Amino acid sequence: MNAAVLSAFGNVGTTLGIGGGLFWVLIGIIALWTITLKGFALWHAARNYQHYWFVALLVINTFGLLELVYLIRFRSDKDENRTPSLFNTPEGPESSASA
């Protein structure tokens, strides 16, 4: 990136009425929030074999809003008999190869 582009980012905080340091702290918090929710939602979608949700969550970036909707409303791991494992298949752990 050239210096003009980088200096423009430094002025965004003052344009919004906040200090330059506070702007970067807010960007960091938003990034941490988004990455954490996206990782958690992707993990649940993969574990529950919800392929369409996994792709949607991976591709669409909504600053954590779609991830929250999925985790609160559409996550289907409410089954108490399910044993979380990397070796589980959609049919259950009995159908996977025993180690």
Biopython code that builds the backbone (N, CA, C, O; Angstrom):
import numpy as np
from Bio.PDB.StructureBuilder import StructureBuilder

atoms = [
    (1, "MET", "N", (0.845, -1.187, 0.000)),
    (1, "MET", "CA", (0.000, 0.000, 0.000)),
    (1, "MET", "C", (0.884, 1.241, 0.000)),
    (1, "MET", "O", (1.979, 1.240, 0.561)),
    (2, "ASN", "N", (0.399, 2.274, -0.625)),
    (2, "ASN", "CA", (1.206, 3.487, -0.627)),
    (2, "ASN", "C", (0.898, 4.342, 0.601)),
    (2, "ASN", "O", (-0.083, 4.102, 1.305)),
    (3, "ALA", "N", (1.733, 5.324, 0.845)),
    (3, "ALA", "CA", (1.646, 6.138, 2.054)),
    (3, "ALA", "C", (0.348, 6.941, 2.112)),
    (3, "ALA", "O", (-0.182, 7.163, 3.201)),
    (4, "ALA", "N", (-0.174, 7.378, 0.971)),
    (4, "ALA", "CA", (-1.406, 8.176, 0.964)),
    (4, "ALA", "C", (-2.595, 7.364, 1.460)),
    (4, "ALA", "O", (-3.447, 7.879, 2.183)),
    (5, "VAL", "N", (-2.649, 6.104, 1.072)),
    (5, "VAL", "CA", (-3.749, 5.245, 1.515)),
    (5, "VAL", "C", (-3.653, 5.009, 3.009)),
    (5, "VAL", "O", (-4.656, 5.101, 3.716)),
    (6, "LEU", "N", (-2.456, 4.705, 3.501)),
    (6, "LEU", "CA", (-2.281, 4.460, 4.927)),
    (6, "LEU", "C", (-2.556, 5.705, 5.759)),
    (6, "LEU", "O", (-3.126, 5.596, 6.845)),
    (7, "SER", "N", (-2.174, 6.868, 5.288)),
    (7, "SER", "CA", (-2.432, 8.088, 6.052)),
    (7, "SER", "C", (-3.927, 8.405, 6.071)),
    (7, "SER", "O", (-4.409, 9.007, 7.030)),
    (8, "ALA", "N", (-4.658, 8.019, 5.050)),
    (8, "ALA", "CA", (-6.102, 8.238, 5.036)),
    (8, "ALA", "C", (-6.779, 7.438, 6.137)),
    (8, "ALA", "O", (-7.752, 7.902, 6.732)),
    (9, "PHE", "N", (-6.272, 6.236, 6.415)),
    (9, "PHE", "CA", (-6.842, 5.433, 7.491)),
    (9, "PHE", "C", (-6.583, 6.062, 8.852)),
    (9, "PHE", "O", (-7.395, 5.905, 9.764)),
    (10, "GLY", "N", (-5.488, 6.760, 9.005)),
    (10, "GLY", "CA", (-5.185, 7.416, 10.272)),
    (10, "GLY", "C", (-6.134, 8.548, 10.582)),
    (10, "GLY", "O", (-6.346, 8.868, 11.752)),
    (11, "ASN", "N", (-6.715, 9.165, 9.562)),
    (11, "ASN", "CA", (-7.612, 10.301, 9.748)),
    (11, "ASN", "C", (-9.072, 9.897, 9.916)),
    (11, "ASN", "O", (-9.917, 10.750, 10.186)),
    (12, "VAL", "N", (-9.379, 8.629, 9.764)),
    (12, "VAL", "CA", (-10.777, 8.187, 9.865)),
    (12, "VAL", "C", (-11.314, 8.422, 11.263)),
    (12, "VAL", "O", (-12.449, 8.869, 11.425)),
    (13, "GLY", "N", (-10.517, 8.129, 12.269)),
    (13, "GLY", "CA", (-10.972, 8.324, 13.645)),
    (13, "GLY", "C", (-11.303, 9.758, 13.953)),
    (13, "GLY", "O", (-12.315, 10.035, 14.596)),
    (14, "THR", "N", (-10.467, 10.683, 13.506)),
    (14, "THR", "CA", (-10.748, 12.092, 13.768)),
    (14, "THR", "C", (-11.942, 12.578, 12.958)),
    (14, "THR", "O", (-12.679, 13.455, 13.409)),
    (15, "THR", "N", (-12.143, 12.020, 11.769)),
    (15, "THR", "CA", (-13.311, 12.376, 10.966)),
    (15, "THR", "C", (-14.594, 11.945, 11.672)),
    (15, "THR", "O", (-15.609, 12.638, 11.593)),
    (16, "LEU", "N", (-14.555, 10.813, 12.355)),
    (16, "LEU", "CA", (-15.727, 10.314, 13.074)),
    (16, "LEU", "C", (-15.896, 10.967, 14.445)),
    (16, "LEU", "O", (-16.890, 10.724, 15.129)),
    (17, "GLY", "N", (-14.937, 11.788, 14.847)),
    (17, "GLY", "CA", (-15.052, 12.477, 16.122)),
    (17, "GLY", "C", (-14.457, 11.705, 17.285)),
    (17, "GLY", "O", (-14.744, 12.014, 18.442)),
    (18, "ILE", "N", (-13.639, 10.712, 17.000)),
    (18, "ILE", "CA", (-12.963, 9.966, 18.064)),
    (18, "ILE", "C", (-11.465, 10.034, 17.801)),
    (18, "ILE", "O", (-11.037, 10.272, 16.671)),
    (19, "GLY", "N", (-10.679, 9.828, 18.833)),
    (19, "GLY", "CA", (-9.228, 9.860, 18.675)),
    (19, "GLY", "C", (-8.744, 8.723, 17.796)),
    (19, "GLY", "O", (-9.397, 7.685, 17.689)),
    (20, "GLY", "N", (-7.580, 8.928, 17.160)),
    (20, "GLY", "CA", (-7.023, 7.921, 16.267)),
    (20, "GLY", "C", (-6.744, 6.599, 16.976)),
    (20, "GLY", "O", (-6.969, 5.533, 16.404)),
    (21, "GLY", "N", (-6.256, 6.657, 18.217)),
    (21, "GLY", "CA", (-5.983, 5.430, 18.973)),
    (21, "GLY", "C", (-7.257, 4.680, 19.326)),
    (21, "GLY", "O", (-7.301, 3.452, 19.244)),
    (22, "LEU", "N", (-8.290, 5.412, 19.717)),
    (22, "LEU", "CA", (-9.561, 4.786, 20.058)),
    (22, "LEU", "C", (-10.195, 4.116, 18.838)),
    (22, "LEU", "O", (-10.829, 3.067, 18.953)),
    (23, "PHE", "N", (-10.019, 4.730, 17.679)),
    (23, "PHE", "CA", (-10.540, 4.141, 16.443)),
    (23, "PHE", "C", (-9.955, 2.752, 16.221)),
    (23, "PHE", "O", (-10.688, 1.809, 15.924)),
    (24, "TRP", "N", (-8.629, 2.621, 16.363)),
    (24, "TRP", "CA", (-7.986, 1.325, 16.126)),
    (24, "TRP", "C", (-8.356, 0.314, 17.209)),
    (24, "TRP", "O", (-8.431, -0.884, 16.933)),
    (25, "VAL", "N", (-8.587, 0.778, 18.430)),
    (25, "VAL", "CA", (-9.049, -0.127, 19.490)),
    (25, "VAL", "C", (-10.439, -0.660, 19.143)),
    (25, "VAL", "O", (-10.698, -1.853, 19.302)),
    (26, "LEU", "N", (-11.333, 0.205, 18.672)),
    (26, "LEU", "CA", (-12.671, -0.227, 18.272)),
    (26, "LEU", "C", (-12.627, -1.203, 17.096)),
    (26, "LEU", "O", (-13.382, -2.175, 17.068)),
    (27, "ILE", "N", (-11.746, -0.947, 16.126)),
    (27, "ILE", "CA", (-11.598, -1.866, 14.993)),
    (27, "ILE", "C", (-11.124, -3.233, 15.498)),
    (27, "ILE", "O", (-11.608, -4.269, 15.041)),
    (28, "GLY", "N", (-10.189, -3.232, 16.426)),
    (28, "GLY", "CA", (-9.695, -4.488, 16.999)),
    (28, "GLY", "C", (-10.778, -5.256, 17.738)),
    (28, "GLY", "O", (-10.868, -6.477, 17.610)),
    (29, "ILE", "N", (-11.596, -4.561, 18.506)),
    (29, "ILE", "CA", (-12.689, -5.201, 19.246)),
    (29, "ILE", "C", (-13.716, -5.789, 18.276)),
    (29, "ILE", "O", (-14.181, -6.911, 18.473)),
    (30, "ILE", "N", (-14.069, -5.043, 17.239)),
    (30, "ILE", "CA", (-15.025, -5.541, 16.245)),
    (30, "ILE", "C", (-14.458, -6.766, 15.532)),
    (30, "ILE", "O", (-15.177, -7.738, 15.304)),
    (31, "ALA", "N", (-13.179, -6.724, 15.182)),
    (31, "ALA", "CA", (-12.559, -7.875, 14.508)),
    (31, "ALA", "C", (-12.537, -9.091, 15.420)),
    (31, "ALA", "O", (-12.830, -10.201, 14.974)),
    (32, "LEU", "N", (-12.198, -8.903, 16.682)),
    (32, "LEU", "CA", (-12.183, -10.027, 17.631)),
    (32, "LEU", "C", (-13.583, -10.610, 17.811)),
    (32, "LEU", "O", (-13.750, -11.829, 17.849)),
    (33, "TRP", "N", (-14.584, -9.745, 17.922)),
    (33, "TRP", "CA", (-15.982, -10.159, 18.054)),
    (33, "TRP", "C", (-16.410, -10.993, 16.843)),
    (33, "TRP", "O", (-17.003, -12.061, 16.997)),
    (34, "THR", "N", (-16.110, -10.503, 15.651)),
    (34, "THR", "CA", (-16.511, -11.172, 14.412)),
    (34, "THR", "C", (-15.815, -12.521, 14.257)),
    (34, "THR", "O", (-16.459, -13.517, 13.925)),
    (35, "ILE", "N", (-14.525, -12.558, 14.492)),
    (35, "ILE", "CA", (-13.774, -13.810, 14.336)),
    (35, "ILE", "C", (-14.234, -14.851, 15.348)),
    (35, "ILE", "O", (-14.372, -16.025, 15.003)),
    (36, "THR", "N", (-14.473, -14.445, 16.583)),
    (36, "THR", "CA", (-14.918, -15.376, 17.614)),
    (36, "THR", "C", (-16.283, -15.966, 17.277)),
    (36, "THR", "O", (-16.462, -17.183, 17.329)),
    (37, "LEU", "N", (-17.241, -15.120, 16.934)),
    (37, "LEU", "CA", (-18.580, -15.618, 16.605)),
    (37, "LEU", "C", (-18.575, -16.466, 15.344)),
    (37, "LEU", "O", (-19.258, -17.489, 15.287)),
    (38, "LYS", "N", (-17.817, -16.059, 14.334)),
    (38, "LYS", "CA", (-17.750, -16.818, 13.092)),
    (38, "LYS", "C", (-17.154, -18.201, 13.349)),
    (38, "LYS", "O", (-17.670, -19.196, 12.842)),
    (39, "GLY", "N", (-16.089, -18.275, 14.118)),
    (39, "GLY", "CA", (-15.475, -19.563, 14.432)),
    (39, "GLY", "C", (-16.415, -20.469, 15.197)),
    (39, "GLY", "O", (-16.519, -21.656, 14.887)),
    (40, "PHE", "N", (-17.100, -19.932, 16.189)),
    (40, "PHE", "CA", (-18.033, -20.717, 16.994)),
    (40, "PHE", "C", (-19.200, -21.216, 16.143)),
    (40, "PHE", "O", (-19.590, -22.379, 16.246)),
    (41, "ALA", "N", (-19.759, -20.342, 15.305)),
    (41, "ALA", "CA", (-20.890, -20.730, 14.451)),
    (41, "ALA", "C", (-20.465, -21.742, 13.394)),
    (41, "ALA", "O", (-21.196, -22.696, 13.128)),
    (42, "LEU", "N", (-19.290, -21.551, 12.783)),
    (42, "LEU", "CA", (-18.797, -22.513, 11.792)),
    (42, "LEU", "C", (-18.553, -23.876, 12.432)),
    (42, "LEU", "O", (-18.841, -24.908, 11.826)),
    (43, "TRP", "N", (-18.031, -23.883, 13.637)),
    (43, "TRP", "CA", (-17.784, -25.145, 14.336)),
    (43, "TRP", "C", (-19.094, -25.900, 14.577)),
    (43, "TRP", "O", (-19.170, -27.108, 14.351)),
    (44, "HIS", "N", (-20.120, -25.185, 15.036)),
    (44, "HIS", "CA", (-21.418, -25.831, 15.278)),
    (44, "HIS", "C", (-22.056, -26.308, 13.976)),
    (44, "HIS", "O", (-22.612, -27.405, 13.929)),
    (45, "ALA", "N", (-21.985, -25.501, 12.924)),
    (45, "ALA", "CA", (-22.577, -25.907, 11.647)),
    (45, "ALA", "C", (-21.877, -27.137, 11.087)),
    (45, "ALA", "O", (-22.538, -28.029, 10.557)),
    (46, "ALA", "N", (-20.563, -27.202, 11.194)),
    (46, "ALA", "CA", (-19.831, -28.373, 10.709)),
    (46, "ALA", "C", (-20.140, -29.596, 11.566)),
    (46, "ALA", "O", (-20.311, -30.693, 11.034)),
    (47, "ARG", "N", (-20.213, -29.425, 12.858)),
    (47, "ARG", "CA", (-20.499, -30.533, 13.772)),
    (47, "ARG", "C", (-21.898, -31.102, 13.564)),
    (47, "ARG", "O", (-22.131, -32.293, 13.766)),
    (48, "ASN", "N", (-22.823, -30.242, 13.160)),
    (48, "ASN", "CA", (-24.208, -30.667, 12.966)),
    (48, "ASN", "C", (-24.515, -31.012, 11.515)),
    (48, "ASN", "O", (-25.676, -31.219, 11.163)),
    (49, "TYR", "N", (-23.482, -31.078, 10.660)),
    (49, "TYR", "CA", (-23.637, -31.453, 9.251)),
    (49, "TYR", "C", (-24.611, -30.539, 8.515)),
    (49, "TYR", "O", (-25.372, -31.002, 7.665)),
    (50, "GLN", "N", (-24.594, -29.254, 8.831)),
    (50, "GLN", "CA", (-25.441, -28.264, 8.174)),
    (50, "GLN", "C", (-24.591, -27.544, 7.127)),
    (50, "GLN", "O", (-24.089, -26.443, 7.354)),
    (51, "HIS", "N", (-24.447, -28.205, 5.966)),
    (51, "HIS", "CA", (-23.541, -27.734, 4.924)),
    (51, "HIS", "C", (-23.917, -26.354, 4.385)),
    (51, "HIS", "O", (-23.036, -25.524, 4.162)),
    (52, "TYR", "N", (-25.201, -26.096, 4.174)),
    (52, "TYR", "CA", (-25.616, -24.804, 3.630)),
    (52, "TYR", "C", (-25.347, -23.671, 4.618)),
    (52, "TYR", "O", (-24.924, -22.584, 4.223)),
    (53, "TRP", "N", (-25.593, -23.925, 5.895)),
    (53, "TRP", "CA", (-25.293, -22.920, 6.904)),
    (53, "TRP", "C", (-23.792, -22.664, 6.964)),
    (53, "TRP", "O", (-23.360, -21.519, 7.094)),
    (54, "PHE", "N", (-22.995, -23.731, 6.870)),
    (54, "PHE", "CA", (-21.546, -23.572, 6.919)),
    (54, "PHE", "C", (-21.058, -22.661, 5.805)),
    (54, "PHE", "O", (-20.268, -21.750, 6.050)),
    (55, "VAL", "N", (-21.520, -22.897, 4.586)),
    (55, "VAL", "CA", (-21.094, -22.086, 3.444)),
    (55, "VAL", "C", (-21.582, -20.645, 3.604)),
    (55, "VAL", "O", (-20.830, -19.706, 3.344)),
    (56, "ALA", "N", (-22.818, -20.469, 4.026)),
    (56, "ALA", "CA", (-23.354, -19.114, 4.204)),
    (56, "ALA", "C", (-22.578, -18.358, 5.274)),
    (56, "ALA", "O", (-22.239, -17.190, 5.086)),
    (57, "LEU", "N", (-22.298, -19.010, 6.386)),
    (57, "LEU", "CA", (-21.551, -18.360, 7.458)),
    (57, "LEU", "C", (-20.116, -18.056, 7.051)),
    (57, "LEU", "O", (-19.536, -17.064, 7.492)),
    (58, "LEU", "N", (-19.549, -18.905, 6.213)),
    (58, "LEU", "CA", (-18.177, -18.704, 5.768)),
    (58, "LEU", "C", (-18.068, -17.543, 4.784)),
    (58, "LEU", "O", (-17.100, -16.783, 4.830)),
    (59, "VAL", "N", (-19.047, -17.400, 3.898)),
    (59, "VAL", "CA", (-18.957, -16.425, 2.812)),
    (59, "VAL", "C", (-19.509, -15.058, 3.208)),
    (59, "VAL", "O", (-18.928, -14.034, 2.851)),
    (60, "ILE", "N", (-20.613, -15.030, 3.933)),
    (60, "ILE", "CA", (-21.289, -13.770, 4.242)),
    (60, "ILE", "C", (-20.708, -13.173, 5.518)),
    (60, "ILE", "O", (-20.655, -13.841, 6.550)),
    (61, "ASN", "N", (-20.274, -11.924, 5.451)),
    (61, "ASN", "CA", (-19.719, -11.238, 6.604)),
    (61, "ASN", "C", (-20.686, -10.150, 7.057)),
    (61, "ASN", "O", (-20.889, -9.162, 6.352)),
    (62, "THR", "N", (-21.282, -10.333, 8.238)),
    (62, "THR", "CA", (-22.265, -9.386, 8.755)),
    (62, "THR", "C", (-21.874, -8.874, 10.137)),
    (62, "THR", "O", (-22.745, -8.494, 10.920)),
    (63, "PHE", "N", (-20.584, -8.859, 10.450)),
    (63, "PHE", "CA", (-20.088, -8.413, 11.753)),
    (63, "PHE", "C", (-20.712, -9.196, 12.905)),
    (63, "PHE", "O", (-20.959, -8.645, 13.977)),
    (64, "GLY", "N", (-20.961, -10.468, 12.680)),
    (64, "GLY", "CA", (-21.442, -11.344, 13.736)),
    (64, "GLY", "C", (-22.948, -11.476, 13.838)),
    (64, "GLY", "O", (-23.430, -12.282, 14.634)),
    (65, "LEU", "N", (-23.711, -10.717, 13.064)),
    (65, "LEU", "CA", (-25.168, -10.765, 13.187)),
    (65, "LEU", "C", (-25.739, -12.085, 12.670)),
    (65, "LEU", "O", (-26.564, -12.701, 13.344)),
    (66, "LEU", "N", (-25.319, -12.527, 11.497)),
    (66, "LEU", "CA", (-25.795, -13.807, 10.966)),
    (66, "LEU", "C", (-25.352, -14.957, 11.867)),
    (66, "LEU", "O", (-26.097, -15.918, 12.058)),
    (67, "GLU", "N", (-24.157, -14.863, 12.414)),
    (67, "GLU", "CA", (-23.660, -15.892, 13.306)),
    (67, "GLU", "C", (-24.506, -15.976, 14.577)),
    (67, "GLU", "O", (-24.814, -17.069, 15.054)),
    (68, "LEU", "N", (-24.878, -14.817, 15.122)),
    (68, "LEU", "CA", (-25.739, -14.808, 16.310)),
    (68, "LEU", "C", (-27.109, -15.410, 16.018)),
    (68, "LEU", "O", (-27.635, -16.187, 16.814)),
    (69, "VAL", "N", (-27.681, -15.049, 14.878)),
    (69, "VAL", "CA", (-28.988, -15.614, 14.500)),
    (69, "VAL", "C", (-28.883, -17.123, 14.399)),
    (69, "VAL", "O", (-29.749, -17.839, 14.903)),
    (70, "TYR", "N", (-27.837, -17.617, 13.755)),
    (70, "TYR", "CA", (-27.662, -19.062, 13.622)),
    (70, "TYR", "C", (-27.494, -19.723, 14.993)),
    (70, "TYR", "O", (-28.161, -20.715, 15.287)),
    (71, "LEU", "N", (-26.616, -19.183, 15.823)),
    (71, "LEU", "CA", (-26.338, -19.805, 17.116)),
    (71, "LEU", "C", (-27.551, -19.802, 18.038)),
    (71, "LEU", "O", (-27.755, -20.749, 18.798)),
    (72, "ILE", "N", (-28.348, -18.758, 17.978)),
    (72, "ILE", "CA", (-29.508, -18.663, 18.864)),
    (72, "ILE", "C", (-30.702, -19.440, 18.321)),
    (72, "ILE", "O", (-31.394, -20.113, 19.085)),
    (73, "ARG", "N", (-30.956, -19.359, 17.019)),
    (73, "ARG", "CA", (-32.212, -19.883, 16.467)),
    (73, "ARG", "C", (-32.079, -21.211, 15.721)),
    (73, "ARG", "O", (-32.945, -22.075, 15.864)),
    (74, "PHE", "N", (-31.028, -21.398, 14.934)),
    (74, "PHE", "CA", (-30.996, -22.527, 14.018)),
    (74, "PHE", "C", (-30.020, -23.633, 14.397)),
    (74, "PHE", "O", (-29.965, -24.650, 13.707)),
    (75, "ARG", "N", (-29.265, -23.476, 15.446)),
    (75, "ARG", "CA", (-28.327, -24.511, 15.864)),
    (75, "ARG", "C", (-29.135, -25.704, 16.370)),
    (75, "ARG", "O", (-30.010, -25.547, 17.222)),
    (76, "SER", "N", (-28.846, -26.880, 15.852)),
    (76, "SER", "CA", (-29.691, -28.038, 16.187)),
    (76, "SER", "C", (-28.942, -29.084, 16.988)),
    (76, "SER", "O", (-29.078, -30.276, 16.714)),
    (77, "ASP", "N", (-28.152, -28.672, 17.972)),
    (77, "ASP", "CA", (-27.462, -29.656, 18.784)),
    (77, "ASP", "C", (-28.109, -29.775, 20.163)),
    (77, "ASP", "O", (-27.421, -29.893, 21.178)),
    (78, "LYS", "N", (-29.406, -29.741, 20.181)),
    (78, "LYS", "CA", (-30.140, -29.817, 21.434)),
    (78, "LYS", "C", (-30.272, -31.253, 21.949)),
    (78, "LYS", "O", (-30.748, -31.465, 23.065)),
    (79, "ASP", "N", (-29.855, -32.242, 21.146)),
    (79, "ASP", "CA", (-29.968, -33.642, 21.519)),
    (79, "ASP", "C", (-28.997, -33.957, 22.647)),
    (79, "ASP", "O", (-27.787, -33.810, 22.478)),
    (80, "GLU", "N", (-29.511, -34.389, 23.800)),
    (80, "GLU", "CA", (-28.672, -34.667, 24.957)),
    (80, "GLU", "C", (-27.910, -35.982, 24.814)),
    (80, "GLU", "O", (-26.890, -36.165, 25.479)),
    (81, "ASN", "N", (-28.375, -36.908, 23.965)),
    (81, "ASN", "CA", (-27.728, -38.205, 23.809)),
    (81, "ASN", "C", (-26.525, -38.152, 22.883)),
    (81, "ASN", "O", (-25.772, -39.122, 22.793)),
    (82, "ARG", "N", (-26.338, -37.059, 22.209)),
    (82, "ARG", "CA", (-25.247, -36.951, 21.248)),
    (82, "ARG", "C", (-23.910, -36.770, 21.975)),
    (82, "ARG", "O", (-23.782, -35.920, 22.856)),
    (83, "THR", "N", (-22.946, -37.559, 21.603)),
    (83, "THR", "CA", (-21.613, -37.452, 22.170)),
    (83, "THR", "C", (-20.740, -36.689, 21.184)),
    (83, "THR", "O", (-20.486, -37.181, 20.084)),
    (84, "PRO", "N", (-20.272, -35.491, 21.554)),
    (84, "PRO", "CA", (-19.441, -34.748, 20.619)),
    (84, "PRO", "C", (-18.122, -35.472, 20.370)),
    (84, "PRO", "O", (-17.416, -35.831, 21.313)),
    (85, "SER", "N", (-17.801, -35.680, 19.131)),
    (85, "SER", "CA", (-16.565, -36.357, 18.781)),
    (85, "SER", "C", (-16.212, -36.031, 17.341)),
    (85, "SER", "O", (-17.092, -35.773, 16.519)),
    (86, "LEU", "N", (-14.934, -36.045, 17.044)),
    (86, "LEU", "CA", (-14.497, -35.829, 15.677)),
    (86, "LEU", "C", (-14.835, -37.012, 14.791)),
    (86, "LEU", "O", (-14.863, -36.883, 13.567)),
    (87, "PHE", "N", (-15.092, -38.163, 15.396)),
    (87, "PHE", "CA", (-15.310, -39.379, 14.636)),
    (87, "PHE", "C", (-16.780, -39.726, 14.465)),
    (87, "PHE", "O", (-17.105, -40.769, 13.899)),
    (88, "ASN", "N", (-17.680, -38.861, 14.948)),
    (88, "ASN", "CA", (-19.107, -39.105, 14.758)),
    (88, "ASN", "C", (-19.491, -38.898, 13.300)),
    (88, "ASN", "O", (-18.928, -38.045, 12.615)),
    (89, "THR", "N", (-20.440, -39.675, 12.841)),
    (89, "THR", "CA", (-20.987, -39.515, 11.509)),
    (89, "THR", "C", (-22.442, -39.100, 11.670)),
    (89, "THR", "O", (-22.958, -39.145, 12.786)),
    (90, "PRO", "N", (-23.126, -38.697, 10.603)),
    (90, "PRO", "CA", (-24.539, -38.317, 10.745)),
    (90, "PRO", "C", (-25.399, -39.432, 11.308)),
    (90, "PRO", "O", (-26.439, -39.165, 11.911)),
    (91, "GLU", "N", (-24.983, -40.678, 11.121)),
    (91, "GLU", "CA", (-25.772, -41.805, 11.629)),
    (91, "GLU", "C", (-25.471, -42.081, 13.096)),
    (91, "GLU", "O", (-26.211, -42.824, 13.740)),
    (92, "GLY", "N", (-24.414, -41.506, 13.634)),
    (92, "GLY", "CA", (-24.056, -41.723, 15.033)),
    (92, "GLY", "C", (-22.694, -42.369, 15.143)),
    (92, "GLY", "O", (-22.116, -42.793, 14.142)),
    (93, "PRO", "N", (-22.178, -42.444, 16.364)),
    (93, "PRO", "CA", (-20.833, -42.972, 16.540)),
    (93, "PRO", "C", (-20.723, -44.470, 16.251)),
    (93, "PRO", "O", (-19.624, -44.971, 16.017)),
    (94, "GLU", "N", (-21.834, -45.181, 16.263)),
    (94, "GLU", "CA", (-21.767, -46.629, 16.023)),
    (94, "GLU", "C", (-21.370, -46.956, 14.585)),
    (94, "GLU", "O", (-20.789, -48.011, 14.330)),
    (95, "SER", "N", (-21.678, -46.060, 13.642)),
    (95, "SER", "CA", (-21.391, -46.341, 12.253)),
    (95, "SER", "C", (-19.977, -45.965, 11.842)),
    (95, "SER", "O", (-19.542, -46.314, 10.745)),
    (96, "SER", "N", (-19.240, -45.245, 12.719)),
    (96, "SER", "CA", (-17.870, -44.883, 12.376)),
    (96, "SER", "C", (-16.928, -46.006, 12.785)),
    (96, "SER", "O", (-17.251, -46.832, 13.638)),
    (97, "ALA", "N", (-15.767, -46.017, 12.166)),
    (97, "ALA", "CA", (-14.780, -47.071, 12.455)),
    (97, "ALA", "C", (-14.239, -46.888, 13.858)),
    (97, "ALA", "O", (-13.939, -45.768, 14.273)),
    (98, "SER", "N", (-14.116, -47.968, 14.578)),
    (98, "SER", "CA", (-13.576, -47.918, 15.933)),
    (98, "SER", "C", (-12.066, -47.892, 15.874)),
    (98, "SER", "O", (-11.443, -48.566, 15.054)),
    (99, "ALA", "N", (-11.492, -47.100, 16.759)),
    (99, "ALA", "CA", (-10.026, -47.021, 16.785)),
    (99, "ALA", "C", (-9.456, -48.032, 17.746)),
    (99, "ALA", "O", (-8.238, -48.115, 17.904)),
]
sb = StructureBuilder()
sb.init_structure("model")
sb.init_model(0)
sb.init_chain("A")
sb.init_seg("    ")
for serial, (resi, resn, name, xyz) in enumerate(atoms, 1):
    if name == "N":
        sb.init_residue(resn, " ", resi, " ")
    sb.init_atom(name, np.array(xyz, "f"), 0.0, 1.0, " ", f" {name:<3s}", serial, name[0])
structure = sb.get_structure()
